[in-house]
């Protein structure tokens, strides 16, 4: 019985960047600003979002998408 090895390589990060770029461009076409915030736990991301929402209201609408890399 013979065997062979096939090496597959995929740049997952590149695909994710492309998806993000596509999402941002689509939202830009709608007049929506998309901002990505990444930082360590406890760095103040939620506080920043809460204060931003307080300062923008009631002139602007804000939505938050949450994802955990873990």
Secondary structure as UniProt FT lines:
FT   HELIX           12..29
FT   TURN            30..31
FT   TURN            41..42
FT   HELIX           45..56
FT   TURN            57..59
//
